[in-house]
Amino acid sequence: MAERTSPYSAFNFLVEFNGQDISAGFSEVTGIGAEITMAEYREGTDKQNHVRKIPNINKVNDVTLKRGIIKSKDLWEWIDLVRNRGWEGQRDISITLMDESHENAVSRWVLHAAVPTKYSGPSLNAKGGSDVAMEELVLSAEGISYSE
């Protein structure tokens, strides 16, 4: 089978909340990423006056999920769980990019031990437009993994 050379579209994705039933239907996921900070170190016997860069702490970016508001309290129940019970509310969140047929997973990122850190409700405006009332949830995770 030939290797695919054209990129996949960004609009075919699934968000799964492992360990909790969340009504998904998210229209946007942003911020997937990780960072490795570098520590600078200079050994006293080095002949050159320069620092060495040593991999140090790694961290996961906060991820933002957006969806149109639906008649569901699932996000609020998860936020309340974290507010009242702390780390018992940690969940693994899978974000899966699908191919154009919506049947095959192309890439999967798993946010490990994620918790909600911020919720933003919709901007409400009585002008009577056709804008969808959107809500936004920011997640903070302890780890991230990637698979194809």
C-alpha positions in Angstrom: 0.0 0.0 0.0 1.4 3.4 -0.9 2.2 6.0 1.7 -0.3 8.9 1.9 1.4 12.2 1.0 -1.6 14.6 1.4 -2.4 15.8 4.9 -5.6 14.8 6.7 -8.4 17.3 7.3 -8.7 18.8 10.7 -12.5 18.5 11.1 -12.8 14.7 11.5 -12.1 14.0 15.1 -13.5 12.4 18.2 -13.1 13.3 21.9 -13.6 10.5 24.4 -13.7 10.9 28.1 -12.5 7.6 29.5 -14.2 6.9 32.8 -17.1 9.2 32.4 -20.0 9.6 30.0 -19.7 13.0 28.5 -22.0 14.2 25.7 -19.3 15.3 23.3 -19.9 16.9 19.9 -17.0 19.3 20.3 -16.5 21.6 17.4 -12.9 22.6 18.2 -9.9 21.3 20.1 -6.8 23.5 20.5 -3.6 23.4 22.4 -2.5 19.8 22.0 1.2 19.7 22.7 4.1 19.1 25.1 7.2 20.9 26.1 10.6 19.8 27.4 12.4 22.5 29.3 16.2 22.6 29.2 18.5 23.1 32.1 21.8 24.9 31.5 24.9 23.5 33.1 28.5 24.3 32.8 31.2 22.0 34.1 34.1 23.8 35.7 36.7 21.9 33.8 35.3 22.6 30.3 37.9 24.2 28.1 35.3 26.2 26.2 33.3 28.8 28.0 29.8 27.5 27.1 26.9 25.8 28.8 25.6 22.4 28.1 21.8 22.0 27.6 20.3 19.1 29.5 16.7 17.9 29.1 14.8 18.8 32.3 11.2 18.9 33.3 8.5 18.1 30.7 5.0 19.4 30.7 1.8 19.1 28.8 0.0 22.2 27.3 -3.5 23.0 28.5 -6.0 21.9 25.9 -9.2 23.8 25.1 -12.4 22.1 24.0 -15.3 24.1 22.5 -18.9 22.9 21.8 -22.3 24.3 21.2 -24.4 24.3 24.4 -26.7 21.3 24.6 -29.2 20.2 27.3 -26.7 18.3 29.4 -25.1 18.8 32.8 -22.2 16.4 32.1 -19.4 19.0 32.1 -20.8 20.7 35.2 -20.9 17.4 37.0 -17.2 16.8 36.2 -16.3 20.3 37.3 -18.1 19.7 40.6 -16.4 16.4 41.1 -13.0 18.0 40.8 -14.1 21.0 43.0 -15.4 18.7 45.8 -13.2 15.6 45.5 -10.0 16.9 44.0 -7.9 14.4 42.1 -10.6 11.8 42.2 -11.9 13.7 39.1 -8.9 12.9 37.0 -9.8 11.4 33.6 -7.9 10.2 30.6 -9.1 12.1 27.5 -8.6 10.6 24.0 -8.6 12.9 21.0 -8.6 10.9 17.8 -8.1 12.3 14.3 -10.2 10.2 11.8 -9.8 9.8 8.0 -12.3 11.1 5.5 -14.4 8.0 5.8 -14.9 8.6 9.5 -14.1 4.9 10.1 -10.3 4.7 10.6 -8.2 6.4 13.3 -5.2 8.2 11.9 -3.7 9.7 15.0 -4.6 9.6 18.7 -3.5 11.8 21.6 -4.3 10.7 25.1 -4.3 13.3 27.9 -3.5 11.4 31.1 -4.9 12.5 34.5 -6.7 15.5 33.0 -8.9 17.8 35.0 -11.0 20.8 34.0 -9.3 24.1 35.1 -11.5 26.7 33.4 -15.1 26.9 32.0 -16.4 29.8 29.9 -20.0 30.1 29.0 -21.4 31.6 25.9 -21.5 35.3 24.8 -25.2 36.0 24.7 -26.5 38.7 22.4 -30.1 39.6 21.7 -29.5 40.8 18.2 -31.2 37.7 16.9 -28.4 36.3 14.7 -27.8 32.7 13.8 -24.7 32.3 16.0 -24.5 29.1 18.1 -24.2 29.5 21.9 -20.7 28.1 22.6 -19.1 26.9 25.8 -15.4 26.3 26.4 -13.6 24.0 28.7 -9.9 24.1 29.4 -8.2 20.9 30.6 -4.9 20.5 32.4 -3.2 17.1 32.2 -0.2 15.5 33.8 0.9 13.5 30.8 0.3 13.0 27.1 0.9 10.1 24.7 0.6 9.7 21.0 -0.2 6.7 18.8 -1.2 6.1 15.1 
